[in-house]
Amino acid sequence: MGATTIQLDKSLVSSLKKAREYPRQTYNELIKNMVQVFRVIKKRNQYDEFLHKIQQAKMKELWDNKEDGAWENA
């Protein structure tokens, strides 16, 4: 496995230190875990957006109807 050097702002390094699960956790381990969590959240968010789009048409059908509109003038 090869290694590389990346430049990070000191404030980001400080945030990474605070985010460690244990004191000797490497930045490599920490960032790897963060990427995995990000992927799961992103996938879940895409699923939620998909469900929302599917539900929009049905909700419009249920709420935008003449029967409900008649009650507004009662």
PDB file of N, CA, C, O and CB in Angstrom:
ATOM      1  N   MET A   1       0.851  -1.185   0.000  1.00  0.00           N
ATOM      2  CA  MET A   1       0.000   0.000   0.000  1.00  0.00           C
ATOM      3  C   MET A   1       0.887   1.236   0.000  1.00  0.00           C
ATOM      4  O   MET A   1       1.806   1.346   0.812  1.00  0.00           O
ATOM      5  CB  MET A   1      -0.963   0.005   1.225  1.00  0.00           C
ATOM      6  N   GLY A   2       0.618   2.147  -0.894  1.00  0.00           N
ATOM      7  CA  GLY A   2       1.369   3.382  -0.958  1.00  0.00           C
ATOM      8  C   GLY A   2       0.765   4.433  -0.055  1.00  0.00           C
ATOM      9  O   GLY A   2      -0.393   4.341   0.352  1.00  0.00           O
ATOM     10  N   ALA A   3       1.554   5.410   0.243  1.00  0.00           N
ATOM     11  CA  ALA A   3       1.085   6.512   1.087  1.00  0.00           C
ATOM     12  C   ALA A   3       1.334   7.819   0.354  1.00  0.00           C
ATOM     13  O   ALA A   3       2.205   7.907  -0.512  1.00  0.00           O
ATOM     14  CB  ALA A   3       1.798   6.510   2.481  1.00  0.00           C
ATOM     15  N   THR A   4       0.568   8.817   0.708  1.00  0.00           N
ATOM     16  CA  THR A   4       0.710  10.140   0.114  1.00  0.00           C
ATOM     17  C   THR A   4       0.627  11.192   1.205  1.00  0.00           C
ATOM     18  O   THR A   4       0.191  10.912   2.322  1.00  0.00           O
ATOM     19  CB  THR A   4      -0.371  10.383  -0.964  1.00  0.00           C
ATOM     20  N   THR A   5       1.038  12.375   0.882  1.00  0.00           N
ATOM     21  CA  THR A   5       0.959  13.493   1.816  1.00  0.00           C
ATOM     22  C   THR A   5      -0.080  14.466   1.283  1.00  0.00           C
ATOM     23  O   THR A   5      -0.062  14.827   0.106  1.00  0.00           O
ATOM     24  CB  THR A   5       2.351  14.191   2.002  1.00  0.00           C
ATOM     25  N   ILE A   6      -0.984  14.887   2.157  1.00  0.00           N
ATOM     26  CA  ILE A   6      -1.970  15.891   1.772  1.00  0.00           C
ATOM     27  C   ILE A   6      -1.863  17.074   2.721  1.00  0.00           C
ATOM     28  O   ILE A   6      -1.479  16.925   3.881  1.00  0.00           O
ATOM     29  CB  ILE A   6      -3.409  15.301   1.783  1.00  0.00           C
ATOM     30  N   GLN A   7      -2.201  18.232   2.222  1.00  0.00           N
ATOM     31  CA  GLN A   7      -2.168  19.426   3.067  1.00  0.00           C
ATOM     32  C   GLN A   7      -3.568  19.702   3.594  1.00  0.00           C
ATOM     33  O   GLN A   7      -4.540  19.723   2.840  1.00  0.00           O
ATOM     34  CB  GLN A   7      -1.624  20.655   2.283  1.00  0.00           C
ATOM     35  N   LEU A   8      -3.652  19.913   4.901  1.00  0.00           N
ATOM     36  CA  LEU A   8      -4.925  20.210   5.547  1.00  0.00           C
ATOM     37  C   LEU A   8      -4.779  21.480   6.369  1.00  0.00           C
ATOM     38  O   LEU A   8      -3.708  21.757   6.909  1.00  0.00           O
ATOM     39  CB  LEU A   8      -5.390  19.026   6.438  1.00  0.00           C
ATOM     40  N   ASP A   9      -5.852  22.248   6.464  1.00  0.00           N
ATOM     41  CA  ASP A   9      -5.848  23.412   7.348  1.00  0.00           C
ATOM     42  C   ASP A   9      -5.660  22.938   8.788  1.00  0.00           C
ATOM     43  O   ASP A   9      -6.108  21.852   9.157  1.00  0.00           O
ATOM     44  CB  ASP A   9      -7.169  24.235   7.200  1.00  0.00           C
ATOM     45  N   LYS A  10      -5.005  23.749   9.582  1.00  0.00           N
ATOM     46  CA  LYS A  10      -4.780  23.374  10.983  1.00  0.00           C
ATOM     47  C   LYS A  10      -6.098  23.196  11.729  1.00  0.00           C
ATOM     48  O   LYS A  10      -6.200  22.359  12.626  1.00  0.00           O
ATOM     49  CB  LYS A  10      -3.921  24.431  11.688  1.00  0.00           C
ATOM     50  N   SER A  11      -7.102  23.981  11.359  1.00  0.00           N
ATOM     51  CA  SER A  11      -8.400  23.847  12.030  1.00  0.00           C
ATOM     52  C   SER A  11      -9.035  22.489  11.719  1.00  0.00           C
ATOM     53  O   SER A  11      -9.708  21.908  12.570  1.00  0.00           O
ATOM     54  CB  SER A  11      -9.350  24.989  11.601  1.00  0.00           C
ATOM     55  N   LEU A  12      -8.819  21.979  10.488  1.00  0.00           N
ATOM     56  CA  LEU A  12      -9.343  20.662  10.132  1.00  0.00           C
ATOM     57  C   LEU A  12      -8.607  19.566  10.900  1.00  0.00           C
ATOM     58  O   LEU A  12      -9.227  18.610  11.365  1.00  0.00           O
ATOM     59  CB  LEU A  12      -9.222  20.425   8.614  1.00  0.00           C
ATOM     60  N   VAL A  13      -7.309  19.700  11.032  1.00  0.00           N
ATOM     61  CA  VAL A  13      -6.528  18.725  11.803  1.00  0.00           C
ATOM     62  C   VAL A  13      -7.018  18.706  13.252  1.00  0.00           C
ATOM     63  O   VAL A  13      -7.123  17.644  13.867  1.00  0.00           O
ATOM     64  CB  VAL A  13      -5.004  19.060  11.744  1.00  0.00           C
ATOM     65  N   SER A  14      -7.312  19.876  13.783  1.00  0.00           N
ATOM     66  CA  SER A  14      -7.826  19.969  15.145  1.00  0.00           C
ATOM     67  C   SER A  14      -9.180  19.264  15.252  1.00  0.00           C
ATOM     68  O   SER A  14      -9.439  18.559  16.227  1.00  0.00           O
ATOM     69  CB  SER A  14      -7.950  21.445  15.577  1.00  0.00           C
ATOM     70  N   SER A  15     -10.035  19.453  14.258  1.00  0.00           N
ATOM     71  CA  SER A  15     -11.343  18.782  14.246  1.00  0.00           C
ATOM     72  C   SER A  15     -11.180  17.278  14.138  1.00  0.00           C
ATOM     73  O   SER A  15     -11.911  16.531  14.788  1.00  0.00           O
ATOM     74  CB  SER A  15     -12.206  19.297  13.088  1.00  0.00           C
ATOM     75  N   LEU A  16     -10.238  16.823  13.331  1.00  0.00           N
ATOM     76  CA  LEU A  16      -9.985  15.387  13.201  1.00  0.00           C
ATOM     77  C   LEU A  16      -9.518  14.800  14.529  1.00  0.00           C
ATOM     78  O   LEU A  16      -9.944  13.709  14.911  1.00  0.00           O
ATOM     79  CB  LEU A  16      -8.939  15.119  12.105  1.00  0.00           C
ATOM     80  N   LYS A  17      -8.649  15.514  15.228  1.00  0.00           N
ATOM     81  CA  LYS A  17      -8.173  15.034  16.527  1.00  0.00           C
ATOM     82  C   LYS A  17      -9.339  14.850  17.497  1.00  0.00           C
ATOM     83  O   LYS A  17      -9.382  13.873  18.245  1.00  0.00           O
ATOM     84  CB  LYS A  17      -7.141  16.013  17.119  1.00  0.00           C
ATOM     85  N   LYS A  18     -10.286  15.794  17.481  1.00  0.00           N
ATOM     86  CA  LYS A  18     -11.446  15.724  18.379  1.00  0.00           C
ATOM     87  C   LYS A  18     -12.410  14.609  17.976  1.00  0.00           C
ATOM     88  O   LYS A  18     -13.157  14.103  18.814  1.00  0.00           O
ATOM     89  CB  LYS A  18     -12.183  17.065  18.393  1.00  0.00           C
ATOM     90  N   ALA A  19     -12.397  14.227  16.713  1.00  0.00           N
ATOM     91  CA  ALA A  19     -13.328  13.220  16.200  1.00  0.00           C
ATOM     92  C   ALA A  19     -12.828  11.789  16.397  1.00  0.00           C
ATOM     93  O   ALA A  19     -13.568  10.841  16.134  1.00  0.00           O
ATOM     94  CB  ALA A  19     -13.584  13.464  14.733  1.00  0.00           C
ATOM     95  N   ARG A  20     -11.608  11.618  16.845  1.00  0.00           N
ATOM     96  CA  ARG A  20     -11.056  10.267  17.022  1.00  0.00           C
ATOM     97  C   ARG A  20     -11.901   9.455  17.985  1.00  0.00           C
ATOM     98  O   ARG A  20     -12.437   9.977  18.962  1.00  0.00           O
ATOM     99  CB  ARG A  20      -9.611  10.336  17.529  1.00  0.00           C
ATOM    100  N   GLU A  21     -12.009   8.153  17.685  1.00  0.00           N
ATOM    101  CA  GLU A  21     -12.738   7.247  18.564  1.00  0.00           C
ATOM    102  C   GLU A  21     -11.876   6.805  19.736  1.00  0.00           C
ATOM    103  O   GLU A  21     -12.392   6.473  20.803  1.00  0.00           O
ATOM    104  CB  GLU A  21     -13.224   6.033  17.786  1.00  0.00           C
ATOM    105  N   TYR A  22     -10.572   6.801  19.536  1.00  0.00           N
ATOM    106  CA  TYR A  22      -9.634   6.478  20.606  1.00  0.00           C
ATOM    107  C   TYR A  22      -8.336   7.257  20.319  1.00  0.00           C
ATOM    108  O   TYR A  22      -8.059   7.585  19.165  1.00  0.00           O
ATOM    109  CB  TYR A  22      -9.371   4.906  20.699  1.00  0.00           C
ATOM    110  N   PRO A  23      -7.552   7.551  21.351  1.00  0.00           N
ATOM    111  CA  PRO A  23      -6.398   8.452  21.204  1.00  0.00           C
ATOM    112  C   PRO A  23      -5.366   8.070  20.135  1.00  0.00           C
ATOM    113  O   PRO A  23      -4.791   8.957  19.503  1.00  0.00           O
ATOM    114  CB  PRO A  23      -5.705   8.540  22.499  1.00  0.00           C
ATOM    115  N   ARG A  24      -5.122   6.791  19.921  1.00  0.00           N
ATOM    116  CA  ARG A  24      -4.076   6.390  18.973  1.00  0.00           C
ATOM    117  C   ARG A  24      -4.626   6.060  17.575  1.00  0.00           C
ATOM    118  O   ARG A  24      -3.914   5.515  16.732  1.00  0.00           O
ATOM    119  CB  ARG A  24      -3.329   5.184  19.519  1.00  0.00           C
ATOM    120  N   GLN A  25      -5.879   6.394  17.349  1.00  0.00           N
ATOM    121  CA  GLN A  25      -6.472   6.148  16.037  1.00  0.00           C
ATOM    122  C   GLN A  25      -5.770   7.021  14.997  1.00  0.00           C
ATOM    123  O   GLN A  25      -5.591   8.222  15.203  1.00  0.00           O
ATOM    124  CB  GLN A  25      -8.005   6.433  16.055  1.00  0.00           C
ATOM    125  N   THR A  26      -5.377   6.415  13.887  1.00  0.00           N
ATOM    126  CA  THR A  26      -4.676   7.171  12.853  1.00  0.00           C
ATOM    127  C   THR A  26      -5.683   7.994  12.047  1.00  0.00           C
ATOM    128  O   THR A  26      -6.874   7.686  12.011  1.00  0.00           O
ATOM    129  CB  THR A  26      -3.875   6.220  11.921  1.00  0.00           C
ATOM    130  N   TYR A  27      -5.179   9.038  11.406  1.00  0.00           N
ATOM    131  CA  TYR A  27      -6.043   9.838  10.538  1.00  0.00           C
ATOM    132  C   TYR A  27      -6.555   8.981   9.381  1.00  0.00           C
ATOM    133  O   TYR A  27      -7.685   9.163   8.928  1.00  0.00           O
ATOM    134  CB  TYR A  27      -5.284  11.078  10.000  1.00  0.00           C
ATOM    135  N   ASN A  28      -5.744   8.066   8.910  1.00  0.00           N
ATOM    136  CA  ASN A  28      -6.148   7.178   7.831  1.00  0.00           C
ATOM    137  C   ASN A  28      -7.374   6.363   8.240  1.00  0.00           C
ATOM    138  O   ASN A  28      -8.335   6.272   7.476  1.00  0.00           O
ATOM    139  CB  ASN A  28      -4.990   6.247   7.441  1.00  0.00           C
ATOM    140  N   GLU A  29      -7.352   5.772   9.433  1.00  0.00           N
ATOM    141  CA  GLU A  29      -8.490   5.000   9.936  1.00  0.00           C
ATOM    142  C   GLU A  29      -9.719   5.893  10.107  1.00  0.00           C
ATOM    143  O   GLU A  29     -10.834   5.532   9.728  1.00  0.00           O
ATOM    144  CB  GLU A  29      -8.132   4.326  11.273  1.00  0.00           C
ATOM    145  N   LEU A  30      -9.482   7.055  10.684  1.00  0.00           N
ATOM    146  CA  LEU A  30     -10.578   7.976  10.950  1.00  0.00           C
ATOM    147  C   LEU A  30     -11.253   8.432   9.653  1.00  0.00           C
ATOM    148  O   LEU A  30     -12.480   8.418   9.554  1.00  0.00           O
ATOM    149  CB  LEU A  30     -10.068   9.186  11.731  1.00  0.00           C
ATOM    150  N   ILE A  31     -10.468   8.827   8.680  1.00  0.00           N
ATOM    151  CA  ILE A  31     -11.021   9.297   7.412  1.00  0.00           C
ATOM    152  C   ILE A  31     -11.710   8.156   6.671  1.00  0.00           C
ATOM    153  O   ILE A  31     -12.748   8.360   6.041  1.00  0.00           O
ATOM    154  CB  ILE A  31      -9.916   9.911   6.535  1.00  0.00           C
ATOM    155  N   LYS A  32     -11.138   6.956   6.743  1.00  0.00           N
ATOM    156  CA  LYS A  32     -11.763   5.790   6.118  1.00  0.00           C
ATOM    157  C   LYS A  32     -13.146   5.554   6.710  1.00  0.00           C
ATOM    158  O   LYS A  32     -14.098   5.306   5.970  1.00  0.00           O
ATOM    159  CB  LYS A  32     -10.883   4.537   6.297  1.00  0.00           C
ATOM    160  N   ASN A  33     -13.271   5.626   8.037  1.00  0.00           N
ATOM    161  CA  ASN A  33     -14.562   5.463   8.701  1.00  0.00           C
ATOM    162  C   ASN A  33     -15.531   6.576   8.308  1.00  0.00           C
ATOM    163  O   ASN A  33     -16.714   6.321   8.084  1.00  0.00           O
ATOM    164  CB  ASN A  33     -14.377   5.438  10.221  1.00  0.00           C
ATOM    165  N   MET A  34     -15.037   7.795   8.225  1.00  0.00           N
ATOM    166  CA  MET A  34     -15.880   8.930   7.851  1.00  0.00           C
ATOM    167  C   MET A  34     -16.428   8.763   6.429  1.00  0.00           C
ATOM    168  O   MET A  34     -17.586   9.085   6.164  1.00  0.00           O
ATOM    169  CB  MET A  34     -15.085  10.244   7.963  1.00  0.00           C
ATOM    170  N   VAL A  35     -15.600   8.265   5.528  1.00  0.00           N
ATOM    171  CA  VAL A  35     -16.031   8.040   4.147  1.00  0.00           C
ATOM    172  C   VAL A  35     -17.128   6.975   4.109  1.00  0.00           C
ATOM    173  O   VAL A  35     -18.109   7.121   3.381  1.00  0.00           O
ATOM    174  CB  VAL A  35     -14.831   7.614   3.259  1.00  0.00           C
ATOM    175  N   GLN A  36     -16.967   5.911   4.886  1.00  0.00           N
ATOM    176  CA  GLN A  36     -17.985   4.858   4.926  1.00  0.00           C
ATOM    177  C   GLN A  36     -19.316   5.403   5.445  1.00  0.00           C
ATOM    178  O   GLN A  36     -20.370   5.103   4.885  1.00  0.00           O
ATOM    179  CB  GLN A  36     -17.512   3.688   5.808  1.00  0.00           C
ATOM    180  N   VAL A  37     -19.271   6.191   6.500  1.00  0.00           N
ATOM    181  CA  VAL A  37     -20.491   6.790   7.059  1.00  0.00           C
ATOM    182  C   VAL A  37     -21.122   7.738   6.036  1.00  0.00           C
ATOM    183  O   VAL A  37     -22.341   7.742   5.864  1.00  0.00           O
ATOM    184  CB  VAL A  37     -20.177   7.549   8.383  1.00  0.00           C
ATOM    185  N   PHE A  38     -20.308   8.528   5.368  1.00  0.00           N
ATOM    186  CA  PHE A  38     -20.803   9.455   4.352  1.00  0.00           C
ATOM    187  C   PHE A  38     -21.526   8.711   3.239  1.00  0.00           C
ATOM    188  O   PHE A  38     -22.593   9.137   2.797  1.00  0.00           O
ATOM    189  CB  PHE A  38     -19.651  10.278   3.772  1.00  0.00           C
ATOM    190  N   ARG A  39     -20.954   7.603   2.784  1.00  0.00           N
ATOM    191  CA  ARG A  39     -21.582   6.818   1.709  1.00  0.00           C
ATOM    192  C   ARG A  39     -22.934   6.262   2.135  1.00  0.00           C
ATOM    193  O   ARG A  39     -23.889   6.290   1.358  1.00  0.00           O
ATOM    194  CB  ARG A  39     -20.664   5.668   1.283  1.00  0.00           C
ATOM    195  N   VAL A  40     -23.022   5.759   3.360  1.00  0.00           N
ATOM    196  CA  VAL A  40     -24.286   5.209   3.867  1.00  0.00           C
ATOM    197  C   VAL A  40     -25.340   6.309   3.946  1.00  0.00           C
ATOM    198  O   VAL A  40     -26.480   6.114   3.523  1.00  0.00           O
ATOM    199  CB  VAL A  40     -24.085   4.555   5.261  1.00  0.00           C
ATOM    200  N   ILE A  41     -24.963   7.447   4.479  1.00  0.00           N
ATOM    201  CA  ILE A  41     -25.912   8.561   4.614  1.00  0.00           C
ATOM    202  C   ILE A  41     -26.351   9.051   3.238  1.00  0.00           C
ATOM    203  O   ILE A  41     -27.529   9.339   3.023  1.00  0.00           O
ATOM    204  CB  ILE A  41     -25.281   9.723   5.420  1.00  0.00           C
ATOM    205  N   LYS A  42     -25.421   9.144   2.329  1.00  0.00           N
ATOM    206  CA  LYS A  42     -25.743   9.606   0.975  1.00  0.00           C
ATOM    207  C   LYS A  42     -26.706   8.640   0.299  1.00  0.00           C
ATOM    208  O   LYS A  42     -27.657   9.067  -0.355  1.00  0.00           O
ATOM    209  CB  LYS A  42     -24.461   9.758   0.131  1.00  0.00           C
ATOM    210  N   LYS A  43     -26.468   7.346   0.452  1.00  0.00           N
ATOM    211  CA  LYS A  43     -27.343   6.322  -0.141  1.00  0.00           C
ATOM    212  C   LYS A  43     -28.731   6.402   0.481  1.00  0.00           C
ATOM    213  O   LYS A  43     -29.733   6.327  -0.230  1.00  0.00           O
ATOM    214  CB  LYS A  43     -26.746   4.901   0.055  1.00  0.00           C
ATOM    215  N   ARG A  44     -28.798   6.553   1.797  1.00  0.00           N
ATOM    216  CA  ARG A  44     -30.080   6.650   2.495  1.00  0.00           C
ATOM    217  C   ARG A  44     -30.829   7.900   2.048  1.00  0.00           C
ATOM    218  O   ARG A  44     -32.045   7.859   1.859  1.00  0.00           O
ATOM    219  CB  ARG A  44     -29.869   6.669   4.025  1.00  0.00           C
ATOM    220  N   ASN A  45     -30.115   9.009   1.876  1.00  0.00           N
ATOM    221  CA  ASN A  45     -30.732  10.259   1.446  1.00  0.00           C
ATOM    222  C   ASN A  45     -31.307  10.112   0.037  1.00  0.00           C
ATOM    223  O   ASN A  45     -32.386  10.630  -0.248  1.00  0.00           O
ATOM    224  CB  ASN A  45     -29.708  11.411   1.491  1.00  0.00           C
ATOM    225  N   GLN A  46     -30.598   9.414  -0.837  1.00  0.00           N
ATOM    226  CA  GLN A  46     -31.106   9.186  -2.187  1.00  0.00           C
ATOM    227  C   GLN A  46     -32.388   8.360  -2.137  1.00  0.00           C
ATOM    228  O   GLN A  46     -33.323   8.616  -2.896  1.00  0.00           O
ATOM    229  CB  GLN A  46     -30.044   8.479  -3.056  1.00  0.00           C
ATOM    230  N   TYR A  47     -32.432   7.386  -1.258  1.00  0.00           N
ATOM    231  CA  TYR A  47     -33.630   6.556  -1.098  1.00  0.00           C
ATOM    232  C   TYR A  47     -34.794   7.401  -0.588  1.00  0.00           C
ATOM    233  O   TYR A  47     -35.915   7.278  -1.081  1.00  0.00           O
ATOM    234  CB  TYR A  47     -33.356   5.381  -0.132  1.00  0.00           C
ATOM    235  N   ASP A  48     -34.531   8.262   0.401  1.00  0.00           N
ATOM    236  CA  ASP A  48     -35.573   9.135   0.948  1.00  0.00           C
ATOM    237  C   ASP A  48     -36.106  10.083  -0.124  1.00  0.00           C
ATOM    238  O   ASP A  48     -37.314  10.308  -0.202  1.00  0.00           O
ATOM    239  CB  ASP A  48     -35.029   9.939   2.141  1.00  0.00           C
ATOM    240  N   GLU A  49     -35.221  10.640  -0.949  1.00  0.00           N
ATOM    241  CA  GLU A  49     -35.645  11.520  -2.025  1.00  0.00           C
ATOM    242  C   GLU A  49     -36.497  10.757  -3.038  1.00  0.00           C
ATOM    243  O   GLU A  49     -37.488  11.286  -3.542  1.00  0.00           O
ATOM    244  CB  GLU A  49     -34.427  12.147  -2.714  1.00  0.00           C
ATOM    245  N   PHE A  50     -36.115   9.523  -3.333  1.00  0.00           N
ATOM    246  CA  PHE A  50     -36.880   8.679  -4.250  1.00  0.00           C
ATOM    247  C   PHE A  50     -38.301   8.466  -3.716  1.00  0.00           C
ATOM    248  O   PHE A  50     -39.273   8.624  -4.455  1.00  0.00           O
ATOM    249  CB  PHE A  50     -36.170   7.318  -4.456  1.00  0.00           C
ATOM    250  N   LEU A  51     -38.418   8.111  -2.442  1.00  0.00           N
ATOM    251  CA  LEU A  51     -39.735   7.906  -1.838  1.00  0.00           C
ATOM    252  C   LEU A  51     -40.559   9.182  -1.856  1.00  0.00           C
ATOM    253  O   LEU A  51     -41.758   9.147  -2.131  1.00  0.00           O
ATOM    254  CB  LEU A  51     -39.592   7.403  -0.408  1.00  0.00           C
ATOM    255  N   HIS A  52     -39.929  10.292  -1.567  1.00  0.00           N
ATOM    256  CA  HIS A  52     -40.624  11.582  -1.548  1.00  0.00           C
ATOM    257  C   HIS A  52     -41.201  11.897  -2.924  1.00  0.00           C
ATOM    258  O   HIS A  52     -42.344  12.343  -3.031  1.00  0.00           O
ATOM    259  CB  HIS A  52     -39.669  12.707  -1.100  1.00  0.00           C
ATOM    260  N   LYS A  53     -40.419  11.669  -3.975  1.00  0.00           N
ATOM    261  CA  LYS A  53     -40.893  11.948  -5.332  1.00  0.00           C
ATOM    262  C   LYS A  53     -42.071  11.055  -5.700  1.00  0.00           C
ATOM    263  O   LYS A  53     -43.021  11.504  -6.343  1.00  0.00           O
ATOM    264  CB  LYS A  53     -39.760  11.760  -6.342  1.00  0.00           C
ATOM    265  N   ILE A  54     -42.008   9.798  -5.293  1.00  0.00           N
ATOM    266  CA  ILE A  54     -43.105   8.873  -5.569  1.00  0.00           C
ATOM    267  C   ILE A  54     -44.372   9.315  -4.837  1.00  0.00           C
ATOM    268  O   ILE A  54     -45.470   9.242  -5.388  1.00  0.00           O
ATOM    269  CB  ILE A  54     -42.718   7.436  -5.156  1.00  0.00           C
ATOM    270  N   GLN A  55     -44.219   9.763  -3.617  1.00  0.00           N
ATOM    271  CA  GLN A  55     -45.363  10.129  -2.794  1.00  0.00           C
ATOM    272  C   GLN A  55     -45.990  11.452  -3.214  1.00  0.00           C
ATOM    273  O   GLN A  55     -47.168  11.684  -2.944  1.00  0.00           O
ATOM    274  CB  GLN A  55     -44.949  10.202  -1.351  1.00  0.00           C
ATOM    275  N   GLN A  56     -45.230  12.320  -3.867  1.00  0.00           N
ATOM    276  CA  GLN A  56     -45.752  13.637  -4.246  1.00  0.00           C
ATOM    277  C   GLN A  56     -47.009  13.534  -5.108  1.00  0.00           C
ATOM    278  O   GLN A  56     -47.983  14.246  -4.864  1.00  0.00           O
ATOM    279  CB  GLN A  56     -44.685  14.424  -4.992  1.00  0.00           C
ATOM    280  N   ALA A  57     -46.996  12.664  -6.102  1.00  0.00           N
ATOM    281  CA  ALA A  57     -48.148  12.537  -6.996  1.00  0.00           C
ATOM    282  C   ALA A  57     -49.387  12.083  -6.230  1.00  0.00           C
ATOM    283  O   ALA A  57     -50.472  12.629  -6.433  1.00  0.00           O
ATOM    284  CB  ALA A  57     -47.839  11.551  -8.131  1.00  0.00           C
ATOM    285  N   LYS A  58     -49.240  11.102  -5.361  1.00  0.00           N
ATOM    286  CA  LYS A  58     -50.377  10.597  -4.581  1.00  0.00           C
ATOM    287  C   LYS A  58     -50.890  11.662  -3.619  1.00  0.00           C
ATOM    288  O   LYS A  58     -52.100  11.814  -3.454  1.00  0.00           O
ATOM    289  CB  LYS A  58     -49.978   9.330  -3.803  1.00  0.00           C
ATOM    290  N   MET A  59     -49.996  12.390  -2.993  1.00  0.00           N
ATOM    291  CA  MET A  59     -50.409  13.437  -2.066  1.00  0.00           C
ATOM    292  C   MET A  59     -51.161  14.538  -2.809  1.00  0.00           C
ATOM    293  O   MET A  59     -52.155  15.061  -2.306  1.00  0.00           O
ATOM    294  CB  MET A  59     -49.189  14.021  -1.330  1.00  0.00           C
ATOM    295  N   LYS A  60     -50.695  14.886  -3.986  1.00  0.00           N
ATOM    296  CA  LYS A  60     -51.386  15.893  -4.787  1.00  0.00           C
ATOM    297  C   LYS A  60     -52.793  15.399  -5.127  1.00  0.00           C
ATOM    298  O   LYS A  60     -53.755  16.164  -5.061  1.00  0.00           O
ATOM    299  CB  LYS A  60     -50.588  16.211  -6.084  1.00  0.00           C
ATOM    300  N   GLU A  61     -52.909  14.143  -5.483  1.00  0.00           N
ATOM    301  CA  GLU A  61     -54.202  13.545  -5.800  1.00  0.00           C
ATOM    302  C   GLU A  61     -55.134  13.586  -4.586  1.00  0.00           C
ATOM    303  O   GLU A  61     -56.319  13.890  -4.722  1.00  0.00           O
ATOM    304  CB  GLU A  61     -54.017  12.096  -6.280  1.00  0.00           C
ATOM    305  N   LEU A  62     -54.609  13.285  -3.420  1.00  0.00           N
ATOM    306  CA  LEU A  62     -55.429  13.249  -2.210  1.00  0.00           C
ATOM    307  C   LEU A  62     -55.842  14.630  -1.733  1.00  0.00           C
ATOM    308  O   LEU A  62     -56.965  14.807  -1.259  1.00  0.00           O
ATOM    309  CB  LEU A  62     -54.687  12.544  -1.113  1.00  0.00           C
ATOM    310  N   TRP A  63     -54.963  15.603  -1.847  1.00  0.00           N
ATOM    311  CA  TRP A  63     -55.218  16.925  -1.285  1.00  0.00           C
ATOM    312  C   TRP A  63     -55.826  17.910  -2.273  1.00  0.00           C
ATOM    313  O   TRP A  63     -56.568  18.805  -1.866  1.00  0.00           O
ATOM    314  CB  TRP A  63     -53.950  17.488  -0.754  1.00  0.00           C
ATOM    315  N   ASP A  64     -55.533  17.769  -3.547  1.00  0.00           N
ATOM    316  CA  ASP A  64     -56.059  18.693  -4.550  1.00  0.00           C
ATOM    317  C   ASP A  64     -57.274  18.078  -5.230  1.00  0.00           C
ATOM    318  O   ASP A  64     -57.204  17.658  -6.385  1.00  0.00           O
ATOM    319  CB  ASP A  64     -54.975  19.047  -5.595  1.00  0.00           C
ATOM    320  N   ASN A  65     -58.382  18.028  -4.512  1.00  0.00           N
ATOM    321  CA  ASN A  65     -59.597  17.480  -5.107  1.00  0.00           C
ATOM    322  C   ASN A  65     -60.778  18.403  -4.824  1.00  0.00           C
ATOM    323  O   ASN A  65     -60.731  19.214  -3.899  1.00  0.00           O
ATOM    324  CB  ASN A  65     -59.877  16.060  -4.567  1.00  0.00           C
ATOM    325  N   LYS A  66     -61.817  18.281  -5.609  1.00  0.00           N
ATOM    326  CA  LYS A  66     -62.985  19.175  -5.506  1.00  0.00           C
ATOM    327  C   LYS A  66     -63.743  18.987  -4.202  1.00  0.00           C
ATOM    328  O   LYS A  66     -64.299  19.945  -3.663  1.00  0.00           O
ATOM    329  CB  LYS A  66     -63.930  18.941  -6.676  1.00  0.00           C
ATOM    330  N   GLU A  67     -63.770  17.761  -3.689  1.00  0.00           N
ATOM    331  CA  GLU A  67     -64.500  17.487  -2.452  1.00  0.00           C
ATOM    332  C   GLU A  67     -63.921  18.298  -1.283  1.00  0.00           C
ATOM    333  O   GLU A  67     -64.667  18.871  -0.489  1.00  0.00           O
ATOM    334  CB  GLU A  67     -64.455  15.978  -2.129  1.00  0.00           C
ATOM    335  N   ASP A  68     -62.610  18.339  -1.188  1.00  0.00           N
ATOM    336  CA  ASP A  68     -61.978  19.110  -0.117  1.00  0.00           C
ATOM    337  C   ASP A  68     -62.174  20.601  -0.339  1.00  0.00           C
ATOM    338  O   ASP A  68     -62.359  21.362   0.610  1.00  0.00           O
ATOM    339  CB  ASP A  68     -60.482  18.783  -0.024  1.00  0.00           C
ATOM    340  N   GLY A  69     -62.132  21.008  -1.595  1.00  0.00           N
ATOM    341  CA  GLY A  69     -62.317  22.425  -1.913  1.00  0.00           C
ATOM    342  C   GLY A  69     -63.696  22.912  -1.530  1.00  0.00           C
ATOM    343  O   GLY A  69     -63.854  24.074  -1.156  1.00  0.00           O
ATOM    344  N   ALA A  70     -64.703  22.053  -1.614  1.00  0.00           N
ATOM    345  CA  ALA A  70     -66.068  22.428  -1.254  1.00  0.00           C
ATOM    346  C   ALA A  70     -66.181  22.778   0.222  1.00  0.00           C
ATOM    347  O   ALA A  70     -66.995  23.626   0.588  1.00  0.00           O
ATOM    348  CB  ALA A  70     -67.032  21.300  -1.595  1.00  0.00           C
ATOM    349  N   TRP A  71     -65.390  22.149   1.074  1.00  0.00           N
ATOM    350  CA  TRP A  71     -65.426  22.426   2.519  1.00  0.00           C
ATOM    351  C   TRP A  71     -64.900  23.805   2.858  1.00  0.00           C
ATOM    352  O   TRP A  71     -65.264  24.377   3.884  1.00  0.00           O
ATOM    353  CB  TRP A  71     -64.626  21.388   3.272  1.00  0.00           C
ATOM    354  N   GLU A  72     -64.044  24.342   2.000  1.00  0.00           N
ATOM    355  CA  GLU A  72     -63.494  25.683   2.274  1.00  0.00           C
ATOM    356  C   GLU A  72     -64.572  26.747   2.233  1.00  0.00           C
ATOM    357  O   GLU A  72     -64.456  27.768   2.910  1.00  0.00           O
ATOM    358  CB  GLU A  72     -62.397  26.030   1.268  1.00  0.00           C
ATOM    359  N   ASN A  73     -65.622  26.525   1.450  1.00  0.00           N
ATOM    360  CA  ASN A  73     -66.710  27.516   1.295  1.00  0.00           C
ATOM    361  C   ASN A  73     -67.930  27.191   2.144  1.00  0.00           C
ATOM    362  O   ASN A  73     -68.951  27.870   2.040  1.00  0.00           O
ATOM    363  CB  ASN A  73     -67.129  27.605  -0.163  1.00  0.00           C
ATOM    364  N   ALA A  74     -67.841  26.181   2.969  1.00  0.00           N
ATOM    365  CA  ALA A  74     -68.997  25.784   3.776  1.00  0.00           C
ATOM    366  C   ALA A  74     -69.216  26.712   4.946  1.00  0.00           C
ATOM    367  O   ALA A  74     -70.150  26.516   5.723  1.00  0.00           O
ATOM    368  CB  ALA A  74     -68.829  24.372   4.278  1.00  0.00           C
TER     369      ALA A  74
END
